Amino acid sequence: MSNLNQRINILAIFLHTSQWGLRIRGDERRFLELAKRFITLGAKLIVIEFAPSIQKSYYKTDIYTSIELRNKGLLSVILQLIYLARKLKNINVIYVYNQDFSNLLAGLIFKLITFKPLVLVIQSLQDVDLPLRVLRQIYGAGAVDLILISLHRYLLLPLALRLANAVFTVSKTLKDRLTLRYPWIKGRVYVTLNGVDLDKFKPLNLEKIYDAIFLGRIHVQHKGIDKLLLAWKQIVRKYPRATLILVGGFESERDRKILDVFVKKLNLEKNIIVTGFVEDYEVVSFLNKARFFISLSTYEGFGLSLLEALVCNVPAIVSDLEVFRELHGNLVFYVNAKDIKELVTVMERIMFSPYNILVNESFTRALQSHVKKFSWDLVATKEFAILKTISLGSTINKPKTRSIQISSS
């Protein structure tokens, strides 16, 4: 443990697309939760991010050194990164917070110019696992977008993984998919999971005024909101006062328009509440006022909002994804998100079951034990230990992760 108290200089690549007050992804929340803990553990943190920095909105103060890139054009970003890579000398390790195109590109630029150890956090392989035609539909991608997605899939990610000294994944499911697709990184991949703030997210004794809640970015197709609304229409035909609340910022203006059209077409204006972005204390309140949580994502690397719902003792219906079964076992209800009839049946069963049968003493006790496995402190301590080992023991361009004596499971 003494090594953890030694100071290291971490250069974090945090080229997020979120803005506090509009939306925030689980990826960004994860980085912000770990950043403050890395500093407590003994890191000096220099963060390259797109302007505006969201640290003051999240922490209510500045805790790390932020270098803001104001011009987000690809060529401009590349030139700024090359300049910074030549200028920033006193760094021990490069920490790339997710696998998106811009972050991998930035990590590679710094790796190739500074020769410092590179650590990647893989939070999803959606852009690799899903067919291009599906991605085009999900993102509304044009020809240029598809070129960038292909460049990311076939060149940028494989190259970054080749040069990475270590890779963190947020689930074992993700690790297994990663090592199956890129077998050369076996031995350098570590499952570090995600966490939840148990002081913030917790059960409250509030009246249940919403039948169902969706929590997350409003990305209509990726998050399965289109299927949820089709099912909700059938619920409303039987139970005209049924209320579904959608909590979260919009992925894009395109998603805002799609949702608006969809709700009007289905005549659900009186049965759907859309909050947009809300502060965390409001999220906790909304969760505790709902009878059940629902998520019908087509793909997830972890699913942070599901964990937050479970911490609040909210029964959950989720799409039958391998990662959810890995992380939460039989603590949630699984459905085939494409089977609207099945989905309606499960929702009705939960809506009209006495709440004290769904959330009983046995369920609560199991959840309390379960959520203790998901701690931001544990995630930060494990990742920092690996960052420390790599920064002290690596050589130029030659990953030394085989010598790390920390469990990768």
C-alpha positions in Angstrom: 0.0 0.0 0.0 2.9 2.4 0.5 3.5 2.6 -3.3 0.0 4.0 -3.6 1.0 7.0 -1.6 3.7 8.0 -4.1 2.9 10.8 -6.4 2.5 10.2 -10.1 1.6 12.5 -12.9 -1.4 11.2 -15.0 -2.3 12.8 -18.3 -5.9 12.0 -18.8 -7.5 12.2 -22.2 -11.1 13.2 -21.5 -12.5 14.4 -24.9 -16.1 14.2 -23.8 -19.1 15.4 -25.8 -21.3 16.1 -22.7 -22.2 19.4 -21.1 -23.5 19.6 -17.6 -27.1 20.9 -17.8 -27.7 19.2 -21.2 -26.6 15.6 -20.8 -23.9 13.4 -19.2 -23.0 9.8 -20.1 -22.0 7.0 -17.8 -18.6 7.3 -19.3 -18.2 10.9 -18.1 -19.6 10.2 -14.7 -17.2 7.3 -14.3 -14.2 9.5 -15.1 -15.3 12.3 -12.8 -15.8 9.9 -9.9 -12.4 8.3 -10.4 -10.5 11.6 -11.0 -11.1 12.9 -7.5 -10.1 9.6 -6.0 -6.9 9.4 -8.1 -5.9 12.7 -6.6 -6.6 11.5 -3.1 -4.5 8.4 -3.8 -1.5 10.6 -4.8 -1.8 11.6 -8.4 -1.3 14.9 -10.1 -4.0 15.0 -12.8 -3.7 16.9 -16.0 -6.8 16.6 -18.1 -7.2 17.4 -21.8 -10.9 17.9 -22.5 -13.2 19.8 -24.8 -14.4 23.1 -23.6 -16.3 23.8 -21.4 -14.8 21.7 -18.6 -17.5 20.0 -16.6 -15.5 19.6 -13.4 -16.8 22.7 -11.7 -20.4 21.8 -12.4 -19.8 18.3 -11.1 -17.5 18.9 -8.1 -18.6 22.5 -7.5 -14.9 23.4 -7.6 -11.8 22.7 -9.7 -9.8 19.7 -8.6 -7.6 18.9 -11.6 -5.6 20.9 -14.1 -7.8 21.3 -17.2 -6.5 22.0 -20.7 -9.5 22.9 -22.7 -9.7 22.4 -26.5 -12.1 25.0 -27.8 -12.0 24.2 -31.5 -13.5 20.7 -32.0 -12.7 20.3 -35.8 -10.7 17.2 -36.5 -7.7 18.9 -38.0 -7.6 21.5 -35.3 -7.8 18.9 -32.6 -4.9 16.9 -34.1 -2.7 20.0 -34.4 -3.5 21.1 -30.8 -2.8 17.6 -29.5 0.6 17.4 -31.3 1.5 20.8 -29.8 0.5 19.7 -26.3 2.3 16.3 -26.7 5.6 18.1 -27.5 5.0 20.7 -24.7 3.9 18.4 -21.8 7.1 16.7 -20.6 6.6 15.7 -16.9 4.0 13.0 -17.3 4.3 9.4 -16.1 1.3 7.7 -17.8 -1.4 8.4 -20.4 -4.9 7.5 -19.3 -7.6 7.4 -22.0 -11.1 7.4 -20.4 -13.0 5.6 -23.2 -12.7 4.0 -26.6 -14.3 6.7 -28.7 -12.6 7.9 -31.9 -11.3 11.2 -30.7 -10.0 9.8 -27.4 -8.1 6.9 -29.0 -6.6 9.3 -31.6 -5.4 11.6 -28.8 -4.0 8.7 -26.8 -2.1 7.5 -29.9 -0.6 10.9 -30.6 0.7 11.2 -27.1 2.0 7.7 -27.0 3.9 8.1 -30.3 5.4 11.4 -29.4 6.1 11.0 -25.7 6.7 7.2 -25.5 4.9 7.2 -22.2 2.9 4.2 -21.0 -0.6 4.1 -22.4 -3.7 2.8 -20.5 -7.1 2.5 -22.2 -10.5 2.2 -20.6 -12.9 0.2 -22.8 -16.5 1.0 -21.7 -18.3 -0.4 -24.8 -17.6 -2.2 -28.1 -20.8 -1.1 -29.7 -19.0 0.5 -32.7 -17.1 -2.8 -33.3 -19.7 -5.4 -32.4 -22.7 -4.0 -34.3 -23.0 -4.1 -38.1 -22.4 -0.9 -39.9 -26.0 -0.8 -41.2 -27.3 -0.9 -37.6 -24.9 1.8 -36.5 -26.0 3.9 -39.4 -29.6 3.5 -38.3 -28.8 4.2 -34.6 -26.6 7.3 -35.2 -28.3 8.6 -38.3 -24.8 8.4 -39.8 -23.9 9.8 -43.2 -21.1 8.7 -45.5 -18.4 10.7 -43.7 -19.5 9.2 -40.3 -19.4 5.7 -41.7 -15.8 6.3 -43.0 -14.8 7.5 -39.5 -16.5 4.5 -37.9 -14.7 2.1 -40.2 -11.4 3.9 -39.6 -12.0 3.6 -35.9 -13.0 -0.1 -36.1 -10.3 -1.4 -38.4 -7.3 0.8 -37.7 -7.5 3.1 -34.7 -8.8 0.7 -32.0 -6.5 -2.3 -33.1 -3.5 0.0 -33.2 -4.3 1.5 -29.8 -4.7 -2.0 -28.3 -1.4 -3.0 -29.8 0.4 -0.1 -28.1 -1.5 -0.1 -24.8 0.4 -1.2 -21.7 -2.9 -2.1 -20.0 -6.6 -2.1 -20.8 -9.4 -1.6 -18.2 -12.9 -2.9 -18.9 -16.1 -2.3 -17.0 -17.4 -5.9 -17.1 -16.1 -9.4 -17.7 -18.5 -9.7 -20.6 -16.7 -6.8 -22.3 -13.3 -8.3 -21.4 -14.3 -11.6 -23.0 -15.5 -10.0 -26.2 -12.3 -7.9 -26.4 -9.9 -10.7 -25.9 -11.8 -12.9 -28.3 -11.6 -10.3 -31.0 -8.1 -9.1 -30.2 -6.3 -12.2 -28.6 -2.9 -10.5 -28.4 -4.0 -8.3 -25.5 -4.7 -11.3 -23.2 -2.8 -10.7 -19.9 -3.1 -6.9 -20.3 -6.9 -6.6 -19.7 -8.3 -5.9 -16.2 -11.9 -5.9 -15.2 -12.4 -2.9 -12.9 -16.2 -2.5 -13.0 -18.1 0.7 -12.2 -19.4 2.1 -8.9 -22.2 4.0 -7.4 -22.4 6.7 -4.7 -24.3 5.1 -1.9 -24.5 8.4 0.0 -26.4 9.9 -3.0 -28.3 7.0 -4.4 -30.4 5.2 -1.8 -34.0 4.1 -1.0 -36.4 6.8 0.2 -39.8 6.4 1.6 -41.7 8.3 -1.2 -45.1 7.8 -2.7 -45.1 5.9 -6.0 -46.6 8.4 -8.5 -45.0 7.0 -11.7 -45.7 3.5 -13.0 -42.4 3.2 -14.8 -39.1 5.2 -15.2 -36.4 5.2 -17.8 -33.1 6.8 -16.8 -30.3 7.6 -19.2 -29.5 9.5 -22.3 -32.5 9.8 -24.6 -31.0 8.0 -27.5 -34.2 6.6 -29.0 -33.0 3.5 -30.9 -29.9 2.6 -29.0 -31.7 2.7 -25.7 -34.8 1.0 -27.1 -37.1 3.9 -26.3 -39.0 3.3 -29.6 -39.9 -0.3 -28.4 -40.8 1.0 -25.0 -43.2 3.5 -26.3 -44.9 0.9 -28.6 -45.4 -1.3 -25.5 -46.5 1.6 -23.4 -49.2 2.4 -25.9 -50.7 -1.1 -25.3 -50.5 -0.5 -21.5 -52.4 2.8 -21.9 -55.2 1.2 -23.9 -55.9 -1.0 -20.9 -54.9 1.5 -18.2 -55.5 5.1 -19.5 -53.8 6.8 -16.5 -50.6 4.8 -16.7 -47.6 7.1 -16.5 -44.0 6.6 -17.8 -41.3 9.2 -17.0 -38.2 9.5 -19.2 -35.3 11.0 -17.2 -32.2 12.2 -18.9 -30.7 14.6 -21.4 -31.0 14.0 -25.2 -28.2 12.4 -27.2 -28.8 14.9 -29.9 -31.4 17.3 -31.3 -32.3 14.5 -33.8 -33.3 12.3 -30.9 -35.4 15.1 -29.4 -37.4 15.4 -32.6 -37.7 11.7 -33.1 -39.1 11.3 -29.6 -41.5 14.2 -30.0 -42.9 12.8 -33.2 -43.2 9.3 -31.8 -45.1 10.5 -28.7 -47.5 12.5 -30.7 -48.1 9.8 -33.3 -48.9 7.3 -30.6 -51.1 9.9 -28.8 -49.2 9.5 -25.5 -48.8 13.1 -24.6 -50.8 12.6 -21.3 -49.0 9.4 -20.4 -45.3 10.3 -21.0 -43.3 12.8 -19.0 -39.9 13.9 -20.4 -37.8 15.7 -17.9 -34.6 16.4 -19.9 -31.4 16.7 -17.9 -31.9 16.9 -14.1 -29.5 17.1 -11.2 -28.6 14.0 -9.3 -30.8 14.7 -6.3 -33.8 14.9 -8.6 -32.8 11.7 -10.3 -32.8 9.9 -6.9 -36.2 11.4 -6.1 -37.7 10.3 -9.5 -36.3 6.8 -9.0 -37.9 6.5 -5.6 -41.2 7.7 -6.9 -41.4 5.0 -9.6 -42.9 1.5 -9.3 -40.3 0.0 -11.6 -37.3 0.9 -13.8 -37.0 -0.2 -17.4 -34.1 -0.3 -19.9 -34.4 -1.9 -23.3 -30.9 -1.0 -24.6 -29.7 -2.9 -27.7 -26.2 -2.8 -26.3 -24.5 -2.0 -23.0 -21.0 -2.3 -21.7 -22.2 -2.0 -18.1 -25.5 0.0 -17.7 -24.8 2.5 -14.8 -28.4 3.7 -14.6 -29.6 0.1 -13.9 -27.2 -0.1 -10.9 -28.5 3.3 -9.6 -32.0 2.1 -9.8 -31.2 -1.1 -7.9 -29.5 0.8 -5.2 -32.8 2.7 -4.7 -34.6 -0.7 -4.3 -36.5 -0.2 -7.6 -37.5 -3.4 -9.4 -36.0 -3.4 -12.9 -37.0 -4.8 -16.3 -34.1 -4.9 -18.7 -33.4 -6.3 -22.2 -31.8 -9.8 -22.0 -28.2 -8.8 -22.4 -25.3 -11.0 -21.4 -23.7 -8.2 -19.4 -26.8 -7.6 -17.3 -26.9 -11.3 -16.4 -23.2 -11.3 -15.5 -23.5 -8.2 -13.3 -27.0 -8.7 -11.7 -28.0 -12.3 -12.0 -31.6 -13.0 -10.9 -32.1 -9.6 -9.2 -33.8 -8.1 -12.3 -36.5 -9.2 -14.8 -35.3 -10.0 -18.3 -37.3 -9.5 -21.5 -36.8 -9.9 -25.2 -36.9 -6.3 -26.2 -38.2 -7.1 -29.6 -41.2 -9.0 -28.3 -43.7 -6.3 -27.5 -46.3 -8.8 -26.2 -43.8 -10.3 -23.7 -42.8 -6.9 -22.6 -46.3 -5.8 -22.0 -47.1 -8.9 -20.0 -44.1 -8.4 -17.7 -44.8 -4.7 -17.2 -48.4 -5.5 -16.3 -47.4 -8.2 -13.8 -45.1 -5.7 -12.0 -47.5 -2.8 -12.1 -50.2 -4.7 -10.4 -48.3 -6.7 -7.9 -48.4 -5.4 -4.3 -45.2 -3.3 -3.9 -44.3 -5.1 -0.6 -44.2 -8.4 -2.5 -41.8 -7.1 -5.1 -39.6 -5.2 -2.7 -39.7 -7.5 0.3 -37.1 -8.1 3.1 -35.4 -10.9 1.1 -35.0 -8.7 -2.0 -33.8 -5.7 0.0 -31.2 -7.8 1.8 -30.0 -9.4 -1.4 -29.6 -5.9 -3.0 -27.8 -4.5 -0.1 -25.2 -7.2 -0.3 -25.1 -7.0 -4.1 -24.4 -3.3 -4.4 -21.4 -3.4 -2.1 -19.5 -5.0 -5.0 -19.8 -1.7 -6.9 -17.7 0.9 -5.2 -16.0 3.9 -6.8 -13.3 3.6 -4.1 -12.6 0.0 -5.1 -12.5 0.9 -8.8 -10.1 3.8 -8.2 -7.8 1.9 -5.9 -7.4 -1.0 -8.4 -6.9 1.2 -11.4 -4.5 3.5 -9.6 -2.4 0.5 -8.4 -2.0 -0.6 -12.0 -1.3 2.9 -13.2 1.4 3.2 -10.5 3.0 -0.1 -11.4 3.1 0.7 -15.1 4.4 4.2 -14.6 7.3 3.0 -12.4 8.2 -0.2 -14.3 7.6 0.3 -18.1 10.1 0.8 -20.8 9.6 2.8 -24.0 7.0 1.2 -26.4 7.3 -2.1 -24.7 4.3 -3.0 -22.5 5.5 -4.5 -19.2 2.1 -5.5 -17.9 3.0 -9.2 -17.7 5.0 -8.3 -14.6 1.9 -6.7 -12.8 0.9 -8.9 -9.9 -2.7 -7.6 -9.7 -5.6 -9.9 -10.5 -7.1 -9.2 -13.9 -10.5 -10.6 -13.1 
